[in-house]
Amino acid sequence: MQERHRGWSHRTIPWVLGTAVAFVVAACEPLPQALDEDTRSATPPAFDLMRERVEPIKDYLSGAAYRVFFGHEGVGDGLNFTRASAKGRPRDGNDVAVSNPADLPGIVQSEVTIAAHGGTIVLAWNDSQGFFTPNTIGVDGWGISTDRGKTFTDMGAFPPHPTLPGLSRFGDPALAVDNGGTFFFADLCIDFSAGLSALCVTVGEAAGGTVNWGSPVLAVSACCFADFLDKELIAVDRQGNDVYVSYTRFLGGGGFGQIEVVASHDGGATFGPPVILAPNTIGTVNQGSEPAVGPNGELYVVWESDWLTSFTPSILIRKSTDGGATFGPTATVATIGTQAFFPPVGYNRNVINDFPRIDVARTGPNRGDVYVTYHSGPFGDGDIFVATSSDGTSWSTVQVSDDGPGAKQWWPDVAVEPGGNVSVMWYDRRLNPGTPLTDVFWSQSTDGGATFRPNLRVSDVSTNWSATATDIVPNFGDYNGIFAGGNRSYAGWADGRLGTPDVFFSELLGAGKSR
């Protein structure tokens, strides 16, 4: 049964943007990797032109794409950046710092993704140090733990492309891992000199206290900035060689967003042509997709439809049973009350996403069940929900957050443990409603998503996002991450307790488990 959540009546936002914006770029020059005051004057005309072309749809872009064109100090004027001195590190308790906190003041690590195999845990994130460090190859960072999350090492940047020296990594990091311990990483890639918008997939093997990453592969690309590719996430069939990347294509560099997916059936070495799941539709923004693979190789892709073009957008999903070659009809998971126009206090972008997250039970008593989580609520009073389906068509929904009305919760992620327990984590302000003080909470279901246990606080220290130094818009990204493996779950998130946004980690232990 489709769930319709409390909120406004369905109506279209009056400022729907009009015509698509053409990306016509001539005589491209390489983009400087450090866009600070010393290099601002060197910003090439091609970059300025591209920024001008996408400005009418800038609210539709992911946080990673937004920050490239509009959200860091080296680009544009008039941005107001919070500055604060670094604080002494408090006692972290069960929280573990992942990214290096000794970066330049205001450097941001946020938008966290996580995957694990055995005792090896890998996190990746947007890292704004790349904007200010000469000769870097982008703004992605990653870290690793080989002792099940007790300690982490910040490993810096990902490797460059061997034959495209101008290709830079621009965020939207996404990690996945298969049962053999092979890690897969996806991100946005742009080569300004070649006029190329692309999505990269990098495959790596864990060994010797690190992940030996190979060269990035272009999973999909658009030449000459004919289109702009944005907001990708990745999934793998943990039993085999199938790798899937779903994303948003902005036709002509503008439009309202078209959801597509590409598939690899050789472990990420090559990818097939794009398959369109939701075509560009005037007046309806499609964004924020994520793929997930079930126990029999079935592929699901979920996304938000009508983001920023309705007060009551929809969470939609499609299913493939032939390796992503074709898909069944679109099903509605839920109709939600958007938070898009009510960003939390301390978030420095003027809109916020409602994008859903998804996982599938691959083992256990509810093998094959699909779980989609999202936030919803009227006038910015967001709560956390999980919708469950055995077939991707019919859905039942429960509320996970248990604090009652008045405090905002947002950006949940979901992970299913091998034994079938369903874990959900999110940002939460119940301890300090109406303020910028933010924590991470989580909850777990042991009955296949029918009910969830009382919510538990994960973060040992609240973050005051209004007092956290940042050089980036958005300051804490677009999402956080949770991963389930070995009958336990792991959470990674952006956290400002040290004075600037850093990546933190915690192991989440359910009933009857111990470290």
Residue pairs with C-beta under 8 A, 6 or more apart in sequence:
1 394
1 395
1 396
2 332
2 333
2 334
2 335
2 395
3 333
3 334
3 335
3 385
3 387
3 395
3 396
3 397
4 334
4 335
5 334
5 335
5 336
5 337
5 376
5 377
5 385
6 337
6 376
6 377
6 378
7 311
7 312
7 336
7 337
7 338
7 376
7 377
7 378
8 311
8 312
8 337
8 378
9 311
9 312
10 310
10 311
10 312
10 335
11 310
11 311
11 312
12 283
12 309
12 310
13 308
13 309
13 310
13 311
16 283
16 309
17 56
17 57
17 60
17 256
19 254
20 250
20 251
20 252
20 253
20 254
20 255
20 280
21 53
21 54
21 56
21 57
21 252
21 253
21 254
21 255
22 53
22 252
22 253
22 254
23 50
23 53
23 54
23 224
23 225
23 226
23 227
23 228
23 252
23 253
23 254
24 53
24 225
25 46
25 49
25 50
25 195
25 224
25 225
26 46
27 45
27 46
28 44
28 46
28 192
28 193
28 194
28 195
29 44
29 45
29 46
29 192
29 193
30 44
30 166
30 192
30 193
31 43
31 44
31 46
31 47
31 166
31 168
31 190
31 192
31 193
32 39
32 42
32 43
32 44
33 130
33 131
33 133
33 134
33 135
33 136
33 137
33 138
33 168
34 74
34 131
34 132
34 133
34 134
34 135
34 136
35 43
35 72
35 73
35 74
35 75
35 131
35 132
36 73
36 74
36 131
36 132
37 74
39 74
40 74
43 74
43 75
44 192
46 192
46 195
47 192
50 69
50 192
50 225
50 253
51 69
51 70
51 75
51 76
53 253
53 254
54 61
54 69
54 228
54 250
54 253
54 254
55 69
55 70
56 254
57 250
57 253
57 254
57 255
58 66
58 69
58 70
59 308
59 350
59 351
60 250
60 256
60 257
60 285
60 287
60 307
60 308
61 69
61 230
61 231
62 171
62 172
62 188
62 230
62 231
62 248
62 287
62 288
62 353
62 478
63 71
63 111
63 126
63 171
63 172
63 349
63 353
63 474
63 477
63 478
64 111
64 126
64 170
64 171
64 172
64 188
64 230
64 231
64 477
64 478
65 170
65 171
65 172
65 188
65 228
65 230
65 231
66 349
66 473
66 474
67 126
67 128
67 139
67 171
67 472
67 473
67 474
68 75
68 139
68 170
68 171
68 190
69 75
70 76
70 473
71 79
71 349
71 472
71 473
71 474
72 128
72 131
72 471
72 472
72 473
73 79
73 81
73 131
73 471
74 131
74 132
79 473
80 348
81 106
81 470
81 471
82 348
82 466
82 467
82 468
82 469
82 470
82 475
83 105
83 106
83 469
84 467
84 468
84 469
84 499
85 105
85 469
85 499
86 101
86 105
86 469
86 498
86 499
86 500
87 497
87 498
87 499
89 97
89 101
89 497
89 498
90 460
90 461
90 497
91 460
92 460
92 461
92 504
93 460
94 460
94 506
94 507
95 458
95 459
95 460
95 461
95 495
95 504
95 505
95 506
96 145
96 149
96 150
96 151
96 152
96 504
96 505
96 506
97 152
97 498
97 502
97 503
97 504
97 505
98 123
98 143
98 145
98 152
98 154
98 492
98 502
98 503
98 504
98 505
99 109
99 125
99 127
99 141
99 143
99 154
99 502
99 503
100 154
101 498
101 500
101 502
103 109
103 129
103 500
104 129
104 132
105 469
105 499
105 500
106 469
106 470
106 471
106 500
107 127
107 128
107 129
107 132
107 471
107 500
108 126
108 127
108 128
108 470
108 471
108 472
108 475
108 476
108 494
108 500
108 501
109 125
109 126
109 127
109 128
109 141
109 494
109 501
109 502
109 503
110 125
110 126
110 472
110 474
110 475
110 476
110 477
110 494
110 501
110 503
111 125
111 126
111 171
111 172
111 173
111 476
111 477
111 478
111 479
111 494
112 123
112 124
112 125
112 173
112 477
112 479
112 480
112 481
112 492
112 493
112 494
112 503
113 123
113 124
113 125
113 173
113 174
113 175
113 479
113 481
113 492
114 121
114 122
114 123
114 124
114 175
114 481
114 482
114 483
114 490
114 491
114 492
114 505
115 121
115 122
115 175
115 176
115 177
115 183
115 483
116 122
116 177
116 483
116 485
116 486
116 490
117 177
117 181
117 183
117 206
117 485
118 181
118 486
119 145
119 146
119 147
119 148
120 144
120 145
120 146
120 181
120 206
120 211
121 144
121 145
121 148
121 149
121 152
121 483
121 490
121 505
122 142
122 143
122 144
122 175
122 177
122 183
122 206
122 211
123 142
123 143
123 144
123 152
123 175
123 481
123 492
123 503
123 505
124 140
124 141
124 142
124 143
124 173
124 174
124 175
124 185
125 140
125 141
125 142
125 173
125 477
125 492
125 494
125 503
126 139
126 140
126 141
126 171
126 172
126 173
126 472
126 477
127 139
127 140
127 141
127 157
128 139
128 471
128 472
129 136
129 139
129 141
130 136
130 137
130 138
130 139
130 140
130 157
130 169
131 139
131 471
132 471
136 157
137 157
137 158
137 160
137 167
137 168
137 169
138 157
138 158
138 168
138 169
138 170
138 171
138 187
138 189
139 168
139 169
139 170
139 171
140 157
140 158
140 169
140 170
140 171
140 173
140 187
141 154
141 155
141 156
141 157
142 155
142 156
142 158
142 173
142 185
142 211
143 152
143 153
143 154
143 155
143 503
144 152
144 153
144 155
144 206
144 209
144 210
144 211
145 151
145 152
145 153
145 505
146 209
148 507
149 490
149 505
149 506
149 507
152 505
153 209
155 210
155 211
157 169
158 169
158 185
158 187
158 202
158 213
158 216
159 202
159 213
159 214
159 215
159 216
160 167
160 216
161 167
161 189
161 200
161 215
161 216
162 215
164 191
164 194
164 196
166 191
166 192
166 193
166 194
167 189
167 190
167 191
167 194
167 196
167 198
167 200
167 216
168 189
168 190
168 191
168 192
169 187
169 188
169 189
169 200
169 216
170 187
170 188
170 189
170 190
171 187
171 188
172 186
172 187
172 188
172 230
172 231
172 232
172 233
172 478
173 185
173 186
173 187
174 185
174 186
174 187
174 232
174 233
174 234
175 183
175 184
175 185
175 234
175 481
176 183
176 184
176 234
176 235
176 236
176 243
177 183
177 184
177 236
177 238
178 184
178 236
178 237
178 238
178 239
178 240
179 238
179 239
181 205
181 206
182 203
182 204
182 205
182 267
183 203
183 204
183 205
183 206
183 211
184 201
184 202
184 203
184 204
184 234
184 236
184 243
184 268
185 201
185 202
185 203
185 204
185 213
185 234
186 199
186 200
186 201
186 202
186 219
186 232
186 233
186 234
186 245
187 199
187 200
187 202
187 232
188 198
188 199
188 200
188 229
188 230
188 232
189 196
189 198
189 199
189 200
189 216
189 218
190 196
190 197
190 198
191 198
194 223
195 223
195 224
195 225
196 221
196 222
196 223
196 224
196 225
197 221
197 222
197 225
197 227
197 228
197 229
198 218
198 219
198 220
198 221
198 222
198 229
199 218
199 219
199 220
199 221
199 229
199 232
199 245
199 247
199 262
200 216
200 217
200 218
200 219
201 216
201 217
201 219
201 234
201 243
201 245
201 264
201 268
201 271
202 213
202 214
202 215
202 216
202 217
203 213
203 214
203 217
203 267
203 268
203 269
204 211
204 212
204 213
204 214
205 211
205 212
206 212
217 268
217 269
217 270
217 271
218 271
219 245
219 262
219 264
219 268
219 271
220 229
220 245
220 247
220 260
220 262
220 271
220 274
221 229
222 228
222 229
222 249
225 253
226 252
226 253
227 249
227 250
227 251
227 252
227 253
228 249
228 250
228 253
229 247
229 248
229 249
229 250
230 247
230 248
230 249
230 250
230 257
230 287
231 247
231 248
231 287
231 288
231 289
231 355
231 478
232 245
232 246
232 247
233 245
233 246
233 247
233 289
233 290
233 291
234 243
234 244
234 245
234 291
235 243
235 244
235 290
235 291
235 292
235 293
235 299
236 242
236 243
236 244
236 293
237 243
237 293
237 297
238 293
238 362
239 295
239 297
240 297
241 264
241 265
241 266
241 267
242 263
242 264
242 265
242 293
242 297
242 299
242 323
242 324
243 263
243 264
243 267
243 268
243 271
244 261
244 262
244 263
244 264
244 291
244 293
244 299
244 301
244 324
245 261
245 262
245 271
245 291
246 259
246 260
246 261
246 277
246 289
246 290
246 291
246 301
246 303
247 259
247 260
247 261
247 289
248 257
248 258
248 259
248 260
248 286
248 287
248 288
248 289
249 257
249 258
249 259
249 260
249 274
249 280
250 257
250 258
251 258
251 280
255 280
256 280
256 281
256 282
256 283
256 284
256 285
256 286
256 309
257 280
257 285
257 286
257 287
258 276
258 278
258 279
258 280
258 286
259 276
259 277
259 278
259 286
259 289
259 301
259 303
260 274
260 275
260 276
260 277
261 274
261 275
261 277
261 289
261 291
261 299
261 301
261 324
262 271
262 272
262 273
262 274
262 275
262 324
263 271
263 272
263 275
263 299
263 323
263 324
263 325
264 270
264 271
264 272
265 272
265 323
272 324
275 324
275 325
275 326
275 327
277 289
277 301
277 303
277 318
277 327
277 330
278 286
278 303
278 305
278 316
278 330
280 286
283 309
284 305
284 306
284 309
284 310
285 305
285 306
285 307
285 308
285 309
286 303
286 304
286 305
286 307
287 303
287 304
287 307
287 353
287 355
288 303
288 304
288 307
288 353
288 354
288 355
288 356
289 301
289 302
289 303
289 355
290 301
290 302
290 303
290 355
290 356
290 357
290 358
291 299
291 300
291 301
291 358
292 299
292 300
292 301
292 302
292 358
292 359
292 360
292 370
293 299
293 300
293 360
294 300
294 360
294 362
294 368
294 370
295 360
295 361
295 362
295 363
295 367
295 368
296 368
297 321
297 323
298 319
298 320
298 321
298 360
298 368
299 319
299 320
299 321
299 323
299 324
300 317
300 318
300 319
300 320
300 358
300 360
300 370
300 392
301 317
301 318
301 320
301 327
302 315
302 316
302 317
302 333
302 356
302 357
302 358
302 372
303 315
303 316
303 317
303 355
303 356
304 313
304 314
304 315
304 316
304 353
304 354
304 355
304 356
305 313
305 314
305 315
305 316
306 312
306 313
306 314
307 313
307 338
307 340
307 353
307 354
307 355
308 340
308 351
310 338
311 337
311 338
311 341
312 335
312 336
312 337
312 338
313 335
313 336
313 338
313 340
313 354
314 332
314 333
314 334
314 335
314 336
315 332
315 333
315 334
315 335
315 336
315 356
315 372
315 374
315 387
316 330
316 331
316 332
316 333
317 330
317 331
317 332
317 333
317 358
317 370
317 372
317 392
318 327
318 328
318 329
318 330
318 331
318 392
319 327
319 328
319 331
319 391
319 392
319 393
320 326
320 327
320 328
321 328
328 392
331 392
331 393
331 395
332 395
333 356
333 372
333 374
333 387
333 389
333 395
334 372
334 374
334 376
334 385
334 387
334 395
334 397
336 354
336 374
336 375
336 376
337 376
337 377
337 378
337 379
337 382
338 354
339 352
339 354
339 375
339 376
339 377
339 380
339 382
339 408
339 410
340 351
340 352
340 353
340 354
341 351
341 380
342 352
342 379
342 380
343 349
343 350
343 351
343 352
344 352
344 380
344 408
344 410
344 427
344 429
344 436
344 438
344 465
345 434
345 435
345 436
345 465
345 466
346 436
346 438
346 464
346 465
346 466
346 468
346 475
347 465
347 474
347 475
347 476
348 470
348 473
348 474
348 475
349 473
349 474
349 475
352 410
353 411
353 478
353 479
354 374
354 375
354 376
355 374
355 478
355 479
356 372
356 373
356 374
357 372
357 373
357 374
357 412
357 413
357 414
357 479
358 370
358 371
358 372
358 373
358 414
359 370
359 371
359 414
359 415
359 416
359 422
359 484
360 368
360 369
360 370
360 371
360 416
361 367
361 368
361 369
361 371
361 416
361 420
361 422
361 448
362 416
362 418
363 418
363 419
363 420
364 416
364 417
364 418
364 419
364 420
364 421
365 420
365 448
366 420
366 448
366 449
367 420
368 390
369 388
369 389
369 390
369 448
369 449
370 388
370 389
370 390
370 392
371 386
371 387
371 388
371 414
371 416
371 422
371 449
372 386
372 387
372 389
372 395
372 414
373 384
373 385
373 386
373 387
373 400
373 412
373 413
373 414
373 424
374 384
374 385
374 387
374 412
375 382
375 383
375 384
375 385
375 409
375 410
375 411
375 412
375 426
376 382
376 383
376 385
377 383
380 408
381 405
381 406
381 407
381 408
382 408
382 409
382 410
383 399
383 400
383 401
383 409
384 399
384 400
384 401
384 409
384 412
384 424
384 426
385 397
385 398
385 399
385 400
386 397
386 398
386 400
386 412
386 414
386 422
386 424
386 445
386 449
386 452
387 395
387 396
387 397
388 395
388 396
388 397
388 398
388 448
388 449
388 450
389 395
389 396
398 449
398 450
398 451
398 452
400 412
400 424
400 443
400 452
400 455
401 409
401 426
401 428
401 430
401 441
401 443
401 455
402 443
402 452
402 454
402 455
403 409
403 428
403 430
403 455
406 433
407 428
407 429
407 430
407 433
407 434
408 428
408 429
408 433
409 426
409 427
409 428
409 429
409 430
409 441
410 426
410 427
411 426
411 427
411 478
411 479
411 480
412 424
412 425
412 426
413 424
413 425
413 426
413 479
413 480
413 481
413 482
414 422
414 423
414 424
414 482
415 422
415 423
415 482
415 483
415 484
415 489
416 422
416 423
416 484
417 423
417 484
417 485
417 487
417 488
417 489
417 510
418 484
418 485
418 486
418 487
419 487
420 446
420 448
421 444
421 445
421 446
421 484
421 487
421 489
421 510
422 444
422 445
422 448
422 449
422 452
423 442
423 443
423 444
423 482
423 484
423 489
423 508
423 510
424 442
424 443
424 444
424 452
424 482
425 440
425 441
425 442
425 458
425 480
425 482
425 489
425 491
425 493
425 508
426 440
426 441
426 442
426 480
427 438
427 439
427 440
427 480
427 493
428 438
428 439
428 440
428 441
428 455
428 457
429 435
429 437
429 438
429 439
430 439
430 441
431 437
431 439
431 457
431 462
432 462
435 464
436 464
436 465
436 466
436 467
437 462
437 463
437 464
438 462
438 463
438 464
438 465
439 457
439 458
439 459
439 462
439 463
440 457
440 458
440 459
440 480
440 491
440 493
440 495
440 506
441 455
441 456
441 457
441 458
442 455
442 456
442 458
442 482
442 489
442 491
442 508
443 452
443 453
443 454
443 455
443 456
444 452
444 453
444 489
444 508
444 510
444 511
445 451
445 452
445 453
446 453
446 510
446 511
453 511
458 491
458 506
458 508
459 493
459 495
459 504
459 506
461 495
461 497
462 497
463 495
463 496
463 497
464 496
465 475
465 476
465 496
467 496
468 475
468 496
468 499
468 500
468 501
469 499
469 500
470 500
470 501
475 501
476 494
476 496
476 501
477 494
480 491
480 492
480 493
480 494
481 491
481 492
481 493
482 489
482 490
482 491
482 492
482 508
483 489
483 490
484 490
487 513
488 507
488 508
488 509
488 510
488 513
489 507
489 508
489 510
490 505
490 506
490 507
490 508
491 505
491 506
491 508
492 503
492 504
492 505
493 503
493 504
494 501
494 502
494 503
494 504
495 501
495 502
495 503
495 504
496 502
497 504
507 515
509 515
